[in-house]
């Protein structure tokens, strides 16, 4: 049974939904300050996958370092679009769609970030990936350059392998 749109009451957005959206948009513009105000200093981020940015990240200082690796690893063509954000006093969920281009091929995937809230701030995040293979392709261990292990001109010209340790995660 389909309910006609005029009979569905408009949902009032929770303030946390708007705050998360605005803080992420600021972070993508290079300004982490709004996000810092929203996250507890002891926040934890859980990132699945088999990449150099996968694993558990503890605390705001480490989260900033992780974000720098995230943007570096995503490469010049990486972008993320916020599709929807919903929240209440205890939880928030953000649906995103990421885009990247690798070796002339466009890569897209959707993911959901689940946020556990404590006293109006983010205490913990779980990244729930649509397709982990796509995430691994975008953020996997690579040569400096295009972002994937390859032999493209950009990678060959750089010629240096990133020597960060591989991290895994245990999502419970």
MDAnalysis code that builds the backbone (N, CA, C; Angstrom):
import MDAnalysis as mda
import numpy as np

u = mda.Universe.empty(516, n_residues=172, atom_resindex=np.repeat(np.arange(172), 3), trajectory=True)
u.add_TopologyAttr("name", ["N", "CA", "C"] * 172)
u.add_TopologyAttr("resid", np.arange(1, 173))
u.add_TopologyAttr("resname", ["UNK", "UNK", "UNK", "UNK", "UNK", "UNK", "UNK", "UNK", "UNK", "UNK", "UNK", "UNK", "UNK", "UNK", "UNK", "UNK", "UNK", "UNK", "UNK", "UNK", "UNK", "UNK", "UNK", "UNK", "UNK", "UNK", "UNK", "UNK", "UNK", "UNK", "UNK", "UNK", "UNK", "UNK", "UNK", "UNK", "UNK", "UNK", "UNK", "UNK", "UNK", "UNK", "UNK", "UNK", "UNK", "UNK", "UNK", "UNK", "UNK", "UNK", "UNK", "UNK", "UNK", "UNK", "UNK", "UNK", "UNK", "UNK", "UNK", "UNK", "UNK", "UNK", "UNK", "UNK", "UNK", "UNK", "UNK", "UNK", "UNK", "UNK", "UNK", "UNK", "UNK", "UNK", "UNK", "UNK", "UNK", "UNK", "UNK", "UNK", "UNK", "UNK", "UNK", "UNK", "UNK", "UNK", "UNK", "UNK", "UNK", "UNK", "UNK", "UNK", "UNK", "UNK", "UNK", "UNK", "UNK", "UNK", "UNK", "UNK", "UNK", "UNK", "UNK", "UNK", "UNK", "UNK", "UNK", "UNK", "UNK", "UNK", "UNK", "UNK", "UNK", "UNK", "UNK", "UNK", "UNK", "UNK", "UNK", "UNK", "UNK", "UNK", "UNK", "UNK", "UNK", "UNK", "UNK", "UNK", "UNK", "UNK", "UNK", "UNK", "UNK", "UNK", "UNK", "UNK", "UNK", "UNK", "UNK", "UNK", "UNK", "UNK", "UNK", "UNK", "UNK", "UNK", "UNK", "UNK", "UNK", "UNK", "UNK", "UNK", "UNK", "UNK", "UNK", "UNK", "UNK", "UNK", "UNK", "UNK", "UNK", "UNK", "UNK", "UNK", "UNK", "UNK", "UNK", "UNK", "UNK", "UNK", "UNK", "UNK"])
u.atoms.positions = np.array([
    [0.848, -1.169, 0.000],
    [0.000, 0.000, 0.000],
    [0.896, 1.236, 0.000],
    [0.601, 2.142, -0.859],
    [1.370, 3.373, -0.959],
    [0.569, 4.507, -0.348],
    [1.211, 5.266, 0.518],
    [0.546, 6.400, 1.162],
    [0.776, 7.638, 0.287],
    [-0.267, 8.343, -0.072],
    [-0.108, 9.554, -0.883],
    [0.782, 10.566, -0.168],
    [1.682, 11.241, -0.913],
    [2.624, 12.184, -0.300],
    [1.959, 13.265, 0.539],
    [0.767, 13.701, 0.164],
    [0.126, 14.771, 0.933],
    [-0.369, 14.295, 2.299],
    [-0.398, 12.976, 2.535],
    [-0.823, 12.448, 3.834],
    [0.349, 12.103, 4.750],
    [1.556, 12.166, 4.218],
    [2.738, 11.853, 5.019],
    [3.210, 13.140, 5.701],
    [3.246, 13.150, 7.043],
    [3.688, 14.373, 7.724],
    [5.177, 14.615, 7.474],
    [5.545, 15.875, 7.315],
    [6.949, 16.226, 7.121],
    [7.710, 15.941, 8.412],
    [8.819, 15.244, 8.285],
    [9.638, 14.920, 9.450],
    [10.493, 16.129, 9.809],
    [10.512, 16.451, 11.071],
    [11.361, 17.542, 11.535],
    [12.760, 16.981, 11.762],
    [13.738, 17.616, 11.172],
    [15.118, 17.149, 11.273],
    [15.669, 17.397, 12.680],
    [16.399, 16.430, 13.197],
    [17.066, 16.562, 14.492],
    [18.256, 17.507, 14.328],
    [18.549, 18.349, 15.313],
    [19.686, 19.278, 15.194],
    [21.011, 18.566, 14.896],
    [21.191, 17.351, 15.401],
    [22.441, 16.626, 15.158],
    [22.591, 16.281, 13.676],
    [21.492, 16.007, 12.992],
    [21.568, 15.687, 11.564],
    [22.160, 16.868, 10.798],
    [21.673, 18.059, 11.065],
    [22.185, 19.246, 10.380],
    [23.629, 19.535, 10.792],
    [23.947, 19.367, 12.070],
    [25.315, 19.625, 12.549],
    [26.318, 18.669, 11.894],
    [25.950, 17.390, 11.780],
    [26.843, 16.429, 11.121],
    [27.062, 16.796, 9.661],
    [25.987, 17.105, 8.967],
    [26.088, 17.468, 7.547],
    [27.006, 18.674, 7.370],
    [26.797, 19.711, 8.152],
    [27.609, 20.924, 8.037],
    [29.065, 20.674, 8.404],
    [29.319, 19.851, 9.438],
    [30.705, 19.593, 9.836],
    [31.450, 18.788, 8.771],
    [30.773, 17.842, 8.133],
    [31.416, 17.061, 7.069],
    [31.684, 17.920, 5.839],
    [30.743, 18.780, 5.496],
    [30.958, 19.684, 4.362],
    [32.149, 20.597, 4.624],
    [32.287, 21.090, 5.860],
    [33.434, 21.926, 6.222],
    [34.737, 21.127, 6.139],
    [34.720, 19.885, 6.620],
    [35.931, 19.054, 6.567],
    [36.371, 18.832, 5.123],
    [35.432, 18.625, 4.213],
    [35.783, 18.442, 2.803],
    [36.301, 19.731, 2.175],
    [36.008, 20.867, 2.786],
    [36.575, 22.137, 2.325],
    [37.915, 22.411, 3.005],
    [38.345, 21.518, 3.901],
    [39.628, 21.686, 4.582],
    [39.543, 22.317, 5.954],
    [38.351, 22.449, 6.518],
    [38.169, 23.070, 7.831],
    [37.621, 22.048, 8.836],
    [38.487, 21.464, 9.690],
    [38.025, 20.459, 10.648],
    [37.424, 21.036, 11.935],
    [37.442, 22.364, 12.123],
    [36.974, 22.964, 13.385],
    [35.522, 22.623, 13.736],
    [34.562, 22.715, 12.800],
    [33.188, 22.350, 13.171],
    [33.072, 20.886, 13.598],
    [33.844, 20.026, 12.969],
    [33.810, 18.609, 13.336],
    [34.416, 18.398, 14.724],
    [35.490, 19.111, 15.010],
    [36.126, 18.994, 16.327],
    [35.152, 19.348, 17.438],
    [34.327, 20.376, 17.231],
    [33.349, 20.789, 18.234],
    [32.262, 19.734, 18.427],
    [32.050, 18.908, 17.426],
    [30.983, 17.917, 17.446],
    [31.429, 16.564, 18.021],
    [32.738, 16.303, 18.003],
    [33.279, 15.009, 18.417],
    [33.889, 15.105, 19.811],
    [33.684, 14.070, 20.619],
    [34.337, 13.996, 21.919],
    [35.833, 13.801, 21.715],
    [36.676, 14.341, 22.612],
    [38.125, 14.146, 22.478],
    [38.537, 12.666, 22.484],
    [37.716, 11.806, 23.116],
    [38.048, 10.369, 23.177],
    [37.228, 9.546, 22.180],
    [36.756, 10.181, 21.102],
    [35.937, 9.476, 20.107],
    [36.716, 8.315, 19.488],
    [35.975, 7.337, 18.973],
    [36.580, 6.169, 18.320],
    [35.926, 6.007, 16.953],
    [36.764, 5.787, 15.933],
    [36.273, 5.549, 14.577],
    [36.662, 4.131, 14.189],
    [35.699, 3.344, 13.708],
    [35.944, 1.962, 13.264],
    [35.802, 1.933, 11.741],
    [36.893, 1.581, 11.059],
    [36.890, 1.562, 9.590],
    [37.242, 0.152, 9.118],
    [36.311, -0.525, 8.438],
    [36.582, -1.882, 7.965],
    [37.447, -1.863, 6.701],
    [37.802, -3.020, 6.251],
    [38.526, -3.133, 4.989],
    [39.945, -3.611, 5.169],
    [40.681, -3.571, 4.077],
    [42.065, -4.060, 4.040],
    [42.954, -2.979, 3.457],
    [42.803, -1.766, 3.950],
    [43.548, -0.638, 3.406],
    [44.427, -0.029, 4.480],
    [45.189, 0.970, 4.066],
    [46.050, 1.673, 5.013],
    [45.270, 2.627, 5.906],
    [43.992, 2.835, 5.642],
    [43.178, 3.665, 6.535],
    [42.167, 2.823, 7.309],
    [42.219, 1.500, 7.165],
    [41.320, 0.614, 7.913],
    [41.836, 0.445, 9.334],
    [40.927, 0.188, 10.251],
    [41.308, -0.052, 11.638],
    [40.502, 0.809, 12.588],
    [40.875, 0.783, 13.839],
    [40.235, 1.598, 14.864],
    [41.107, 2.813, 15.136],
    [40.479, 3.974, 15.186],
    [41.168, 5.232, 15.428],
    [40.652, 5.767, 16.756],
    [41.562, 6.047, 17.690],
    [41.173, 6.458, 19.039],
    [41.558, 7.911, 19.298],
    [40.570, 8.740, 19.632],
    [40.811, 10.123, 20.034],
    [40.791, 11.112, 18.877],
    [40.510, 12.373, 19.222],
    [40.397, 13.407, 18.203],
    [41.725, 13.660, 17.496],
    [42.832, 13.676, 18.222],
    [44.137, 13.928, 17.593],
    [44.431, 12.874, 16.538],
    [44.211, 11.601, 16.872],
    [44.430, 10.529, 15.900],
    [43.408, 10.599, 14.769],
    [42.197, 11.068, 15.084],
    [41.173, 11.223, 14.049],
    [41.598, 12.251, 13.005],
    [42.231, 13.335, 13.443],
    [42.735, 14.335, 12.496],
    [43.800, 13.733, 11.582],
    [44.697, 12.944, 12.159],
    [45.730, 12.281, 11.342],
    [45.077, 11.309, 10.362],
    [44.055, 10.583, 10.840],
    [43.348, 9.650, 9.967],
    [42.680, 10.400, 8.816],
    [42.043, 11.551, 9.125],
    [41.388, 12.322, 8.064],
    [42.397, 12.791, 7.014],
    [43.585, 13.184, 7.449],
    [44.618, 13.599, 6.494],
    [44.981, 12.428, 5.580],
    [45.135, 11.220, 6.154],
    [45.426, 10.036, 5.325],
    [44.258, 9.721, 4.401],
    [43.032, 9.886, 4.908],
    [41.832, 9.638, 4.108],
    [41.845, 10.514, 2.853],
    [42.084, 11.816, 3.025],
    [42.075, 12.725, 1.883],
    [43.273, 12.472, 0.965],
    [44.425, 12.163, 1.551],
    [45.598, 11.854, 0.732],
    [45.358, 10.586, -0.077],
    [44.859, 9.563, 0.571],
    [44.611, 8.279, -0.082],
    [43.516, 8.355, -1.130],
    [42.511, 9.189, -0.879],
    [41.411, 9.307, -1.822],
    [41.851, 9.837, -3.177],
    [42.941, 10.577, -3.196],
    [43.463, 11.096, -4.455],
    [42.736, 12.333, -4.925],
    [43.229, 12.860, -6.008],
    [42.734, 14.127, -6.543],
    [41.311, 14.029, -7.070],
    [40.881, 12.862, -7.470],
    [39.552, 12.724, -8.079],
    [38.496, 12.260, -7.090],
    [38.850, 12.033, -5.827],
    [37.897, 11.525, -4.845],
    [36.938, 12.622, -4.403],
    [35.653, 12.283, -4.339],
    [34.658, 13.181, -3.753],
    [33.607, 12.327, -3.057],
    [32.947, 12.930, -2.092],
    [31.896, 12.223, -1.366],
    [30.679, 13.123, -1.282],
    [29.540, 12.565, -1.615],
    [28.279, 13.300, -1.626],
    [27.414, 12.789, -0.482],
    [26.909, 13.687, 0.328],
    [26.005, 13.308, 1.414],
    [24.603, 13.190, 0.830],
    [24.029, 11.990, 0.917],
    [22.695, 11.743, 0.368],
    [21.599, 11.958, 1.403],
    [21.866, 11.561, 2.649],
    [20.848, 11.699, 3.699],
    [21.508, 11.606, 5.070],
    [20.926, 12.294, 6.036],
    [21.377, 12.211, 7.426],
    [20.128, 12.165, 8.301],
    [20.067, 11.184, 9.192],
    [18.983, 11.101, 10.168],
    [19.599, 10.951, 11.550],
    [18.907, 11.456, 12.552],
    [19.464, 11.404, 13.912],
    [18.365, 11.485, 14.950],
    [18.705, 10.998, 16.144],
    [17.910, 11.254, 17.339],
    [18.911, 11.598, 18.431],
    [18.541, 11.512, 19.692],
    [19.451, 11.901, 20.768],
    [20.583, 10.901, 21.006],
    [20.438, 9.661, 20.515],
    [21.426, 8.622, 20.794],
    [22.217, 8.156, 19.584],
    [21.617, 8.248, 18.392],
    [22.251, 7.729, 17.180],
    [22.041, 8.686, 16.019],
    [22.979, 8.631, 15.071],
    [22.833, 9.340, 13.802],
    [23.363, 8.427, 12.707],
    [22.817, 8.583, 11.513],
    [23.227, 7.775, 10.363],
    [23.352, 8.687, 9.156],
    [24.464, 8.543, 8.439],
    [24.697, 9.345, 7.246],
    [24.924, 8.415, 6.058],
    [24.122, 8.579, 5.025],
    [24.279, 7.826, 3.785],
    [25.076, 8.694, 2.823],
    [26.174, 8.145, 2.296],
    [27.016, 8.898, 1.372],
    [27.267, 8.104, 0.103],
    [27.648, 8.816, -0.926],
    [28.048, 8.202, -2.186],
    [29.420, 8.769, -2.535],
    [30.399, 7.890, -2.713],
    [31.738, 8.359, -3.052],
    [32.007, 8.114, -4.532],
    [32.849, 8.972, -5.073],
    [33.238, 8.905, -6.474],
    [34.751, 9.029, -6.545],
    [35.368, 8.300, -7.426],
    [36.797, 8.457, -7.702],
    [37.046, 7.974, -9.122],
    [38.152, 8.386, -9.651],
    [38.532, 7.909, -10.980],
    [39.909, 7.268, -10.870],
    [40.022, 6.060, -11.375],
    [41.285, 5.331, -11.334],
    [41.570, 4.772, -12.715],
    [42.696, 5.186, -13.289],
    [43.140, 4.677, -14.584],
    [42.028, 4.795, -15.629],
    [41.367, 5.946, -15.645],
    [40.324, 6.200, -16.625],
    [38.986, 5.560, -16.320],
    [38.865, 4.884, -15.208],
    [37.630, 4.201, -14.831],
    [36.978, 4.928, -13.657],
    [35.693, 5.217, -13.760],
    [34.962, 5.877, -12.671],
    [34.500, 4.830, -11.664],
    [34.787, 5.087, -10.408],
    [34.421, 4.176, -9.319],
    [33.402, 4.901, -8.450],
    [32.309, 4.202, -8.106],
    [31.291, 4.766, -7.222],
    [30.860, 3.711, -6.211],
    [30.525, 4.177, -5.033],
    [29.990, 3.276, -4.022],
    [29.211, 4.094, -3.004],
    [28.292, 3.432, -2.328],
    [27.541, 4.058, -1.242],
    [27.965, 3.424, 0.066],
    [27.902, 4.213, 1.139],
    [28.212, 3.681, 2.465],
    [27.342, 4.412, 3.485],
    [27.290, 3.837, 4.680],
    [26.557, 4.438, 5.789],
    [27.522, 4.581, 6.953],
    [27.542, 5.750, 7.550],
    [28.279, 5.949, 8.796],
    [27.259, 5.940, 9.926],
    [27.505, 5.102, 10.921],
    [26.640, 5.039, 12.102],
    [27.363, 5.736, 13.252],
    [26.712, 6.699, 13.879],
    [27.308, 7.507, 14.939],
    [26.604, 7.215, 16.257],
    [27.376, 6.823, 17.270],
    [26.823, 6.711, 18.622],
    [27.060, 8.047, 19.299],
    [26.002, 8.627, 19.814],
    [26.082, 9.952, 20.416],
    [26.075, 9.852, 21.934],
    [26.754, 10.795, 22.562],
    [26.777, 10.877, 24.027],
    [26.699, 12.359, 24.390],
    [25.652, 12.737, 25.082],
    [25.465, 14.123, 25.526],
    [25.618, 15.127, 24.381],
    [25.011, 14.803, 23.241],
    [24.982, 15.740, 22.125],
    [26.228, 15.810, 21.270],
    [27.168, 14.882, 21.484],
    [28.391, 14.860, 20.676],
    [28.663, 13.434, 20.211],
    [29.505, 13.304, 19.189],
    [29.835, 11.992, 18.629],
    [30.869, 11.299, 19.518],
    [30.509, 10.089, 19.972],
    [31.411, 9.297, 20.798],
    [32.085, 8.187, 19.990],
    [31.373, 7.664, 18.984],
    [31.893, 6.524, 18.229],
    [31.260, 6.488, 16.845],
    [32.048, 6.042, 15.851],
    [31.567, 5.941, 14.472],
    [31.914, 4.571, 13.920],
    [30.978, 3.990, 13.185],
    [31.236, 2.776, 12.416],
    [30.991, 3.104, 10.951],
    [31.984, 2.895, 10.109],
    [31.802, 3.048, 8.662],
    [31.297, 1.709, 8.135],
    [30.150, 1.709, 7.515],
    [29.536, 0.495, 6.973],
    [29.547, 0.623, 5.457],
    [30.418, -0.123, 4.824],
    [30.680, 0.034, 3.402],
    [29.679, -0.702, 2.543],
    [29.372, -0.122, 1.394],
    [28.525, -0.800, 0.421],
    [29.265, -1.969, -0.200],
    [30.402, -1.693, -0.796],
    [31.221, -2.719, -1.439],
    [32.655, -2.543, -0.963],
    [33.124, -3.428, -0.114],
    [34.468, -3.260, 0.430],
    [35.540, -3.322, -0.652],
    [35.287, -4.047, -1.736],
    [36.268, -4.125, -2.824],
    [36.489, -2.739, -3.445],
    [35.428, -1.963, -3.600],
    [35.542, -0.613, -4.153],
    [36.331, 0.267, -3.191],
    [36.019, 0.184, -1.898],
    [36.733, 0.948, -0.870],
    [38.215, 0.594, -0.907],
    [38.528, -0.710, -0.975],
    [39.922, -1.154, -1.030],
    [40.616, -0.612, -2.272],
    [39.893, -0.543, -3.381],
    [40.485, -0.034, -4.618],
    [40.801, 1.457, -4.507],
    [39.922, 2.195, -3.859],
    [40.143, 3.633, -3.707],
    [41.249, 3.911, -2.694],
    [41.232, 3.217, -1.551],
    [42.127, 3.563, -0.449],
    [43.246, 2.559, -0.198],
    [43.383, 1.547, -1.048],
    [44.376, 0.506, -0.823],
    [45.803, 0.999, -0.867],
    [46.719, 0.152, -0.370],
    [48.145, 0.480, -0.374],
    [48.559, 0.740, -1.811],
    [49.309, 1.809, -2.019],
    [49.576, 2.214, -3.392],
    [50.919, 2.912, -3.510],
    [51.247, 3.226, -4.739],
    [52.330, 4.136, -5.025],
    [51.763, 5.531, -4.956],
    [52.582, 6.513, -4.627],
    [52.094, 7.891, -4.655],
    [51.677, 8.191, -6.078],
    [50.571, 8.816, -6.219],
    [50.087, 9.136, -7.550],
    [48.597, 8.934, -7.618],
    [48.170, 8.031, -8.475],
    [46.734, 7.914, -8.745],
    [45.968, 7.257, -7.613],
    [46.613, 6.526, -6.721],
    [45.903, 5.957, -5.586],
    [45.703, 4.463, -5.655],
    [46.116, 3.808, -6.730],
    [46.053, 2.357, -6.795],
    [47.423, 1.840, -7.194],
    [47.706, 0.580, -6.867],
    [48.985, -0.009, -7.252],
    [48.946, -0.222, -8.763],
    [49.704, 0.567, -9.498],
    [49.630, 0.479, -10.948],
    [50.926, 0.976, -11.570],
    [50.900, 1.147, -12.855],
    [52.064, 1.610, -13.587],
    [51.681, 2.805, -14.446],
    [50.757, 3.621, -13.953],
    [50.323, 4.771, -14.739],
    [51.438, 5.821, -14.751],
    [51.402, 6.770, -15.683],
    [52.455, 7.785, -15.767],
    [52.638, 8.572, -14.472],
    [51.518, 8.871, -13.790],
    [51.624, 9.639, -12.551],
    [52.397, 8.863, -11.498],
    [52.118, 7.562, -11.362],
    [52.817, 6.743, -10.377],
    [54.281, 6.540, -10.778],
    [54.533, 6.300, -12.053],
    [55.917, 6.087, -12.515],
    [56.745, 7.337, -12.286],
    [56.157, 8.512, -12.486],
    [56.929, 9.741, -12.315],
    [57.263, 9.977, -10.845],
    [56.367, 9.595, -9.950],
    [56.628, 9.735, -8.517],
    [57.631, 8.692, -8.062],
    [57.397, 7.446, -8.445],
    [58.342, 6.362, -8.197],
    [58.579, 5.974, -6.751],
    [57.849, 6.507, -5.800],
    [58.081, 6.150, -4.409],
    [56.891, 5.405, -3.851],
    [57.180, 4.332, -3.171],
    [56.119, 3.545, -2.563],
    [55.828, 4.092, -1.169],
    [54.566, 4.187, -0.852],
    [54.167, 4.634, 0.479],
    [54.501, 3.522, 1.460],
    [55.184, 3.873, 2.537],
    [55.668, 2.834, 3.447],
    [54.989, 2.907, 4.806],
    [53.693, 3.040, 4.793],
    [52.936, 3.027, 6.042],
    [52.581, 1.582, 6.369],
    [52.472, 1.231, 7.648],
    [52.117, -0.148, 7.994],
    [50.673, -0.458, 7.625],
    [50.406, -1.694, 7.264],
    [49.043, -2.122, 6.957],
    [48.295, -2.344, 8.263],
    [47.075, -1.877, 8.325],
    [46.253, -1.980, 9.532],
    [44.997, -2.746, 9.177],
    [44.548, -3.619, 10.058],
    [43.277, -4.297, 9.864],
    [42.347, -3.890, 10.992],
    [41.116, -4.281, 10.872],
    [40.139, -3.899, 11.888],
    [39.332, -5.094, 12.335],
    [38.814, -5.022, 13.530],
    [37.958, -6.057, 14.068],
    [36.640, -5.406, 14.451],
    [35.680, -5.411, 13.542],
    [34.382, -4.797, 13.803],
    [33.509, -5.809, 14.539],
    [32.979, -5.406, 15.639],
    [32.134, -6.299, 16.445],
    [30.712, -5.890, 16.377],
])
